[in-house]
Amino acid sequence: MVLFLEIFGVLVAIQGFGSAASELFGKGRSWGLMGIAEDFQPFSGILIGLLGVLLIVAGEKGRRANRAKRQ
């Protein structure tokens, strides 16, 4: 479960930050699911990217808690 949370966090972070970077530095187009929030770019992309980072951190904390329980 923890690994899934970290993988999902990485995918969300890539989607969010990539979409924001595309809007800021690229052709002004959102990627994939971020097309839904295209009117709110780049801020929505940055927020989704930060959500991904939080998921990664939560997964890592869960992994450390599992290791502590096993020892």
N, C-alpha and C positions, 0 to 999 in steps of 0.2 A: 504494500500500500504506500509506503514511504517513497519507494522508487518511482511509482506512478505519479505521485505528487511532484517530485522533482522533474521528471520528464515533461509532465504537463506544464509546469512552471517555465521550463526552458522554451517550450513551443509558444506559450503565451507571450513571453518576453520577446522572442524573435519576431512574432507577429506584430506586437505593439511598437517596439522600437524600430523595426524595419519599415513599417508603414509610416511612422513619423519621419524617419530619415528620407524616405521616398518623397514625402510631401515637401519637406524642407529643401532637399538638395537635388531631387530628381525631377521627374516629369509632372509632379503634382497629382499622382494617382495613388490611391490606397490599395493595399494588397488584401486579397482574400476576404475574410470576414470583416475586416476593418472598413470595407467599402460601405457598410451600413452606417458608419459614423463619419463619412467623408466630409460632411459639412463642419464637423468639429475638429478636424485635423489641424495642427499636429498635436494638440493637447490631449485628445482622446487616445492617440497612439502612445503618448508618453505615459498616461495613466494606466493603460493596459500593460505596457512594459513594466511599470513599477509593480503592478499586481502580480505579474509573472515572477519578478524578483522576490516578492513576499512569499509566493508559493515555494520557491526554491529554498528560501531560508527556513520556512516551516517544515519542509521535508528533511532538511539537514538536522534541525532540532529534534525531530521525531526519530531520526536515525541514531543520534547520540543518546537519546533517552532509551531506545531499545538496547543499545550496547551497554548502558549502565545497568539495566535490569538483568542482563545476562551475566554480568560479572559479580 
